[in-house]
Amino acid sequence: MPGAAAGTVNISKVFPAPSFAPSFGLVSVGKAGAVLKSSTPLKVSADKKVTGLPPQSGLGSTGETPLTDAYVFDASKSNYDPNGLDPETLVLDAARNVLWTSDEYGPFIAKIDIASGIIQKKYGPGTGAADLPAVLALRRVNRGMEGLTLDEASGKLHGFLQSPIDPKDGTGKSLKAKPPGGTNTDVRHIAKFTRWLEFDPATETSKLYAYPIDGSLYDKDRTGNAKLGDVVSLGQGKFIVIEQGARKGDAKVFNKLMLVEIPADATDIAAMDQNLEVSSITQAASNGADYSTVVTLKKTELLDLNAAGWLAEKAEGLTLVDDHTLALVNDDDFGLRTILFDANGATVAGSIEDCTVDAAGAIVSGCPAGVVGARLTRGSDTERPTRLWLIKFDKKLVDFVLP
């Protein structure tokens, strides 16, 4: 939701429980269902918890103003947090006796002490020797590092940006590029790939690969409508990835599991900036970057989750149970959604994202006619439940091969 104050307009996000600390826990699955056995909050130090609130500026800033559930900015209740994280996955690294998580804000990778929940080190994009590749800072807001997994044989972490990057031009607007026979369009909408990270904790060095996305499968032929949910390593350079997004035709979200392989000759694109995305669109070299020479990751569809009965929009948690079985969970957005209402309290169709309000929360423009306010309410029946699926395949997952 845009917020207007002193002649400026900023995008905002509501945090109903701003003091909430991202946490990890142990879940057992049995006759009683899935039961949470323990919960440990993430911490900056022994006496300071991490919050999910965004950094105000610099690396990790989303440009969003955090609002309370009254849809106003109140620094005493919902302020910015320079240490804020939006963790999207959790990886057990038994060899190092730590946990790893990836984050949408920075995007960051955080190393976590299992016993205390204290973040031992956080890696973000930059130019330092141990930093993640700087180009990752061009991630699309709220489309940062969604998935992370550990290849136990190599000890390396693998993750990715959820969607193509969103580089900006000299005026701060999304950079555009023109495909053959087409029109200038934001790079974030039609770049042919998103970026896949390989990070070696032992040397604190990184590689990047190109994960190809077929825009013809997605609404408006936009690769930017694709979202990668999570990833699990099968070893031997093979992975299973959740790929989902608004599909061609009716814009309904589909969810699929993809079998992915890193070819031995895959191109390391860590040193290549947004010109590679531009080249993928224009089909010509751009300032020395030529996408036609890049060896991308290979992938093929493994399972159509919707055809198997999956109903939730966001399939976002994936892990390996045994050689034949995967566990899958959804993101339920805390079981909440926002509705608009009129002067009589009746619900009005529309999206809060179209509305602009002033610093006091009063509507300025953009909302559908008759709307006087918005409030949080129960999520829809299809999105509210937290689903845990165990998917057993008829052969070992590592034995599946790409055509």
VOMI-217942 format. One record per atom (N, C-alpha, C): x, y, z; residue in one letter. Coordinates in steps of 0.05 Angstrom, whole numbers, plus 5000, padded with zeros to 4 digits. Layout:
N
XYZa/...
//
This chain:
403
501749765000m/500050005000m/501850255000m/501450444981p/502950684981p/502050875004p/503951005016g/503351195037g/504451475029g/502851675032a/503651945024a/504152125048a/506452265047a/507152445068a/509052655058a/508552905063a/510353125056a/511053125027a/509153055010g/509653074981g/510952834969g/511552624985t/512752384975t/510852154978t/511351944962v/509751704963v/511551464968v/511051314989n/512651074995n/510750834996n/511850604988i/510450354991i/510550265020i/508450145030s/508450065058s/507549775060s/508049655084k/507149385089k/506249375118k/504049225123v/502949205150v/504248975165v/505049025190f/506248825208f/504348805232f/502448625232p/500548605254p/501848535281p/504048395281a/505448325305a/508448395302a/509048655303p/511748745297p/513948635315p/513248545339s/515248445357s/515848145352s/514348025334f/514747745328f/517547685319f/518847485331a/521547405324a/521447155306a/522647165282p/522946925266p/524246705283p/523146465282s/524046245299s/524245985283s/525745795295f/525845535283f/525045335305f/523945105297g/523044915316g/523244625306g/522644445324l/522744155317l/519844065315l/519043945293v/516343845288v/516443545285v/514743405300s/514443115297s/511843055283s/511942855266v/509642775250v/508842485258v/506342455267g/505442185275g/502442165274g/501341985291k/498441945292k/496942205300k/498242365315a/497042615325a/497342845304a/498442785282g/498942985261g/501743105265g/502043355256a/504543495259a/504443655285a/506443605302v/506443735329v/509143885332v/508844145339l/511244305345l/512344235373l/514844125374k/515944035399k/517644255412k/518844435397s/520544645408s/520644875389s/521345115400s/521545355383s/523745535394s/525545615377t/527845775385t/527946035368t/527646265379p/527746515363p/530546575353p/530746695330l/533246795320l/534147035335l/536747065341k/537747275357k/540147405345k/540447665350v/542947805343v/545047755364v/544147735389s/545847685412s/544247535433s/545447465455a/544147305475a/541547435486a/541447705486d/539147845497d/537648015477d/538147975451k/536748135430k/535847955408k/533147955404k/531947785383k/531947935356k/532047785335v/531647895308v/528647935304v/527848135289t/525048165281t/524848125251t/522348125242g/521848105213g/521448375200g/522048595215l/521748865205l/524048935186l/523549085165p/525649135145p/527649345154p/530149335144p/531949555148p/530949805134p/531550035145q/530450285134q/531950375109q/534650325109s/536250405086s/538550215082s/539950255060g/542250095054g/541549815046g/543449635048l/543049355040l/540749225055l/538849115040g/536548985053g/534149155054g/534349415049s/532049585050s/530149525027s/527649515033t/525649455012t/524249705002t/524849935015g/523450185008g/520650195019g/519950005037e/517249995048e/517250105076e/515050245083t/514650345109t/513050145126t/514050055149p/512549865165p/510250005179p/507849885176l/505449995189l/504349805210l/502849915229t/501449745249t/498949645236t/497449485251d/494849375241d/492749595238d/493449845248a/491650075243a/492350225218a/494350115203y/495150225178y/496450505180y/497850535202v/499350785206v/502150715215v/504050905210f/506750865219f/506950965248f/507750785266d/508050855294d/510650735303d/512750905305a/515450815310a/515650665337a/513850725356s/513950595382s/512850305381s/511450245359k/510349975357k/511449815333k/511849945311s/512649815286s/514649985272s/517249965280n/519350125268n/521049955249n/523050085238y/524949935222y/526949775240y/528249585228d/530249425243d/532649375225d/534949495231p/537349455215p/538249155214p/537349005234n/538048715234n/535748535225n/533648665215g/531248515207g/531848305185g/530448085188l/530747865168l/527947765160l/527747685135d/525347545125d/526247265116d/526747085136p/527846825130p/525846655115p/526846505095e/525046355077e/525546055077e/527645965090t/528245685090t/530045615113t/530545365118l/532345285140l/533845035131l/536445035135v/538144815126v/539844725150v/539844465155l/541544345175l/544244275164l/546344385175d/549044325167d/550344165190d/549943905190a/550843735213a/553843735215a/555243755193a/558243745194a/559343985209a/558044215206r/558944465220r/557344515245r/555244355250n/553544385273n/552244655274n/551244745251v/549845005249v/547444975232v/545745175232l/543545205213l/544145435195l/543045425171w/543245645152w/540445725143w/540045985139t/537546085128t/538146285106t/536346305087s/536546515067s/534246715071s/534546955060d/532847175067d/532147335042d/529747445042e/528847605019e/529847895020e/530448005044y/531048285046y/533748355032y/535948245040g/538548325031g/539148305001g/538948074989p/538447825004p/540847735020p/540347605043f/542447515060f/542447215063f/544747105071i/544946825081i/545946855109i/544646725128a/545446745156a/546246475167a/548346465183k/549446235196k/548546245225k/547146035234i/545746045260i/546745825279i/547345905304d/548045705324d/545545555332d/545645285331i/543345125335i/542345145364i/544145145383a/543345145411a/542045405420a/543045635411s/542145895421s/540446045402s/540545985376g/539146145356g/540546395349g/542946445359i/544446685353i/545646665325i/545346885310i/546546895283i/549546945286i/551146755278q/553946775280q/555246945258q/554046935235k/555047105213k/552847135192k/552847365179k/550847425159k/552347515134k/551747385111y/552947455086y/550947605068y/551847815056g/550147965038g/551648055013g/550348154992p/551648244968p/553548474973p/555848474960g/557848684963g/560348624947g/562348784953t/564848764937t/567148644954t/566548574979g/568548454996g/569148164989g/571348054998a/572247784990a/570247574999a/568847615022a/566947425032a/564047485026a/563647705011d/560947785005d/559747614983d/557047604982l/555647484960l/555947664936l/555647564911p/556047724888p/554247974889p/555448204882a/554148464885a/551548484869a/551348344846v/549048364829v/546548264843v/546748104864l/544448004878l/542948224893l/544348454898a/543048684911a/540948804892a/540948734867l/538948834848l/536448654848l/536248484868r/533848314870r/531348484870r/529248374859r/526648514860r/525648514889r/524548734898v/523648764925v/521748534932v/522248404955n/520648174964n/520847934946n/522947924929r/523447694912r/526347614916r/527347624940g/530147564945g/530747264946g/532447174964m/533146894965m/531046724979m/529546584963e/527246434973e/527946154982e/529946034969g/530645754975g/533545724981g/534245514996l/537045455003l/537145155009l/539345025001t/539844745007t/542844695009t/543544465021l/546344395024l/546944145009l/548944154992d/550043914979d/552043804999d/551243585013e/552943485035e/555643385025e/555743285001a/558243174991a/560343394987a/559543614977s/561443834972s/561544034995s/559444035012g/559244225034g/558344505025g/557444525000k/556744784989k/553644834991k/552945084995l/550145164996l/549245254968l/546745184961h/545545274936h/542945404941h/542445634929g/539945784931g/539445944907g/537446114907f/536746274884f/535146514891f/535046704873l/533146924874l/530446814864l/528346914877q/525646804871q/524846864842q/525647084831s/524947174804s/527247334792s/527047414767p/529147574755p/529647834770p/532147934768i/532848184782i/531348424771i/531548644786d/530148894779d/532149124778d/533949124758p/535849344757p/534449614751p/535649834760k/534550094757k/536250264737k/534850454724d/536250634706d/537250874721d/538351074708g/539551304721g/537551474737g/534951444731t/532951594746t/531751434769t/532651194773g/531551024794g/529150864786g/528450874760k/526150704751k/527250444741k/525450244740s/526249974730s/527349994702s/529649874698l/530949884672l/529349724651l/529249824627k/527649704606k/529449594584k/528549394570a/529949284546a/527849204526a/528749194501k/526849134479k/527448864466k/525548684467p/525948424453p/525548464423p/526548284406p/526148304377p/523248314371p/522348524356g/519548544348g/517648634370g/518748694394g/517148764416g/517449054424g/516649124448t/516749394458t/518449404484t/519449634490n/521049664515n/519449574539n/520549394555t/519149284578t/521149254601t/520149284625d/521949254648d/523448984647d/526049004652v/527748764653v/526648554673v/525648644695r/524548464716r/522248294706r/520848394685h/518548254674h/519248034654h/521448084638i/521847904615i/524747794612i/526447844632a/529047714631a/528747404629a/530447274615k/530046984610k/530946804632k/531946914654f/532946734674f/532946874701f/533246724722t/533846834749t/536446714758t/537546834779r/540346764787r/540446554809r/542046354805w/542446124823w/545146154836w/545246144863l/547746184878l/548845924888l/551545884884e/553045674897e/554945804916e/554645754942f/556345884962f/557845674978f/560545714980d/562245524995d/562945645022d/561745555044p/562245665070p/565245635078p/566545425068a/569345375076a/571145595066a/570645695042t/572345905030t/570946175029t/568346175035e/566746415033e/566846535005e/566746364985t/566746454957t/564146354944t/563446494922s/560946444909s/561246404878s/559346264867k/558846254838k/555946304833k/555246404810l/552546444802l/552046294775l/549646184773y/548846054748y/546146164739y/545446114714a/542946204703a/540845984704a/538646024718y/536445844719y/534445944698y/534145804676p/532345904654p/529445894661p/527946094652i/525046094657i/523646144630i/521645984624d/520145994599d/517746184603d/517946424593g/515846624596g/513246544584g/513246364563s/510846294550s/508946134568s/509946034590l/508245884609l/506746074628l/507546324629y/506546504650y/504846734638y/503146844656d/501347054648d/502847284635d/501647374613k/502747604597k/505547534586k/506247284584d/508847194574d/511147304591d/510647364616r/512647484633r/514047284652r/516647264649t/518147104668t/518047214696t/517447474698g/517147594725g/514747494740g/512947354726n/510647234740n/511346954751n/513846864746a/514746614758a/516046664785a/515646484803k/516946494830k/517946224837k/520546214845l/521645964854l/521245954884l/520245714894g/519445694922g/521545594941g/522645354935d/524745244952d/526245034935d/528444924947v/530144744933v/531244544952v/531644294943v/532944094959v/535043954942v/537343894953s/539543764939s/539143464940s/539543334917l/539543044915l/542442934914l/544443114913g/547143034909g/547742994879g/550242944873q/551042894846q/550243124827q/550143364837g/549443594820g/546543614812g/544843474826k/541943474819k/540343584842k/538143724835f/536443854855f/533543834847f/531743864866i/528843894861i/528044174870i/526744324852v/526044604856v/522944634854v/521844794871i/519044884868i/518945114849i/517545084827e/517145314808e/514145364806e/513345614809q/510445674810q/510045954800q/507546024796g/506846304787g/504246314771g/503546554764a/501046604749a/501246494721a/499546304714r/499846164689r/498546314665r/499346234642k/498346344617k/495346284615k/493746474607g/490946424601g/489146544622g/489246434647d/487346524668d/488746654692d/491446664691a/493046784712a/492846644739a/491646404740k/491546254765k/494346134770k/494946124796v/497646034803v/497845724801v/499945634787f/500545354786f/503045294802f/503445044810n/505744964827n/506844694816n/509444694810k/510644454799k/513344404813k/514044154814l/516744074823l/518344024798l/520744144797m/522544124774m/525043974782m/525943794765l/528543664768l/530643834755l/532643914770v/534644104759v/537443984762v/539144054742e/541843944742e/543744174735e/546044174748i/548144364741i/550144224722i/550144294697p/552044164678p/554944214687p/556644034680a/559444064686a/560644324675a/559644404652d/560644644639d/558844894642d/557144884663a/555345114668a/557045364672a/556045594661t/557545844661t/557145984688t/559446064700d/559346224724d/558846514716d/556546624723i/555846894715i/556047094738i/557647024758a/557847194782a/558947474775a/560647484756a/561947744749a/560347904729a/558147794719m/556547924698m/554248074711m/553948324704d/551848494716d/549248474700d/547548674704q/544848664691q/544948664661q/547248724649n/547448714620n/546848424610n/547348224626l/546747954618l/543747914616l/542248024634e/539248014632e/538348164608e/539548394602v/538848554579v/539348394554v/541648264552s/542348094529s/540447864525s/539447754547s/537547534544s/534947624532s/534347874535i/531847994524i/532248084495i/534448224490t/534848344463t/535948134443t/536947914454q/538247704438q/540647814423q/542048004436a/544448114425a/546348174449a/548948204443a/550748264464a/550148544475a/550448574502s/549948834515s/552448904532s/553949104523n/556349184538n/558148944544n/558448774525g/560248544528g/558948294539g/556548314550a/555148074560a/553547954538a/553847694534d/552447554512d/551147304523d/548547314527y/547047094539y/547146844521y/547446874495s/547446644477s/549846464482s/551946554496t/554246394502t/554146264529t/552046324544v/551846224572v/550745944572v/552045764586v/551045494591v/549345504616v/546745474614t/544945504636t/544545234651t/543145244673l/542245004686l/540344854668l/540144594672k/538244424657k/535944354676k/533544334665k/531244274682k/529144124667k/527443974681t/525143844669t/523043814691t/520443804683e/518343764702e/518343494715e/518243484741l/518143234756l/515343164765l/513843364776l/511143304786l/509543564785l/507043544774d/505143754775d/503543734801d/504143914820l/502943894846l/499943934845l/498944114829n/496144174827n/494643924817n/495743784797a/494543544787a/494343334808a/496243344828a/496243154850a/494343244873a/493143474871g/491243564891g/492043794908g/494343914902w/495344144918w/493544384913w/492644524935l/490844744932l/492045014939l/493945024957a/495045284966a/496445424944a/496445694945e/497745854925e/500845834927e/501845834952k/504745844956k/505845584967k/507145434950a/508645194959a/511445294964a/512345304989e/514845444995e/516745305014e/516245055022g/518044915039g/518444625029g/520944555024l/521444285012l/523844165026l/523643905033t/525943775045t/525843475039t/528143345041l/528443065035l/527942905061l/526042725060v/525442555083v/527142305083v/527142165060d/528841935055d/529341915025d/530541695016d/531341674988d/529041704968d/526541634978h/524241634960h/522241854966h/522542004989t/520442164999t/521242455003t/519442634995l/519742925000l/517543015019l/518243215035a/516243355052a/515843635040a/513343725038l/512643975026l/510744125044l/511244385048v/509344555063v/508844815048v/506644945055n/505945195042n/506545435060n/506445675049d/506545925064d/503646015066d/502746025091d/499946105096d/499546405102d/501846555100d/501746845106d/500446905133d/501046735152f/500046755180f/497046735181f/495846635160g/492946595161g/491346845159g/492547065149l/491247325148l/491047435120l/489247615116r/489047765091r/487848045097r/487948225078t/486848495082t/484348525065t/482348645077i/479848705062i/479349005063i/477949115043l/477049385042l/474149395051l/473349625063f/470549635072f/469449925067f/466749945066d/465550205061d/464550315088d/463050545086a/462150685110a/460250515128a/459050315116n/457250135131n/458649885141n/461149865136g/462749635145g/462649395126g/461249435103a/461049215084a/463649195067a/464348945060t/466748895045t/466448995017t/468649125007v/468649224979v/470849084964v/470248984940a/472148844924a/474449024916a/476848924916g/479149084908g/481549014924g/483849144918s/486349084932s/487349324947s/488349284971i/489449494987i/491949614973i/493249454956e/495649544942e/495049764922e/492549804915d/491850024897d/491350284912d/491250274938c/490450504954c/492850674963c/492550934963t/494551114975t/493251254998t/494751255021v/493751385045v/495751585055v/494851775072d/496751965084d/497951855110d/499552015123a/500951915146a/499151835169a/496651945169a/494751875190a/493051635183a/493551525159g/492051285151g/489451355135g/488951605129a/486651685114a/487051645084a/485151535070i/485351475041i/485651735025i/487551745008v/488051974991v/487051914962v/487651684952s/486851614924s/487251314919s/486251234896g/486850964886g/484950744894g/483650764917c/481850564926c/479250554909c/477850334908p/475250324894p/473350514907p/471450604891a/469450794901a/467950694926a/467650864946g/466150794970g/467850684992g/470450624987v/472150515008v/472950725028v/472650675053v/473450855074v/475650755092v/476350495088g/478450385105g/479050095098g/480949985113a/481749705108a/482349585135a/482149315136r/482849175161r/483748895155r/485248785174l/486048515172l/483748325179l/483748095166t/481647905173t/482747625167t/481147425173r/481847145169r/482547095140r/484646935135g/485346865108g/483246685095g/483346655069s/481446495055s/481746205063s/479646045060d/479645775068d/481645605054d/482345675029t/484345525014t/487245595022t/487645845032e/490345935038e/490945925068e/488945925085r/489345945114r/490745695126r/489945455118p/491145225132p/494145195125p/495645095144t/498445015139t/498344725130t/499344665106r/499244395096r/502044265098r/502144015105l/504543865105l/504043615089l/505343595066w/505143355049w/507643195050w/507242925051l/509442745047l/509042605020l/510842645001i/510542544974i/512542324969i/511542074966k/513341844962k/513341764932k/515741744921f/516141674893f/516741374891f/516241264867d/516540974863d/519440894860d/521341074858k/524141004857k/525741224871k/528241164876k/529841364890k/529941624874k/529741844889l/529742104876l/532242154860l/534442064870v/537042114856v/537141954830v/535441764826d/535441604802d/533841734779d/532341944785f/531042084764f/533142234747f/532742224721v/534642354703v/533242544684v/534742744676l/533642934656l/533842814628l/531942884611p/531942774584p/534342884568p/
//
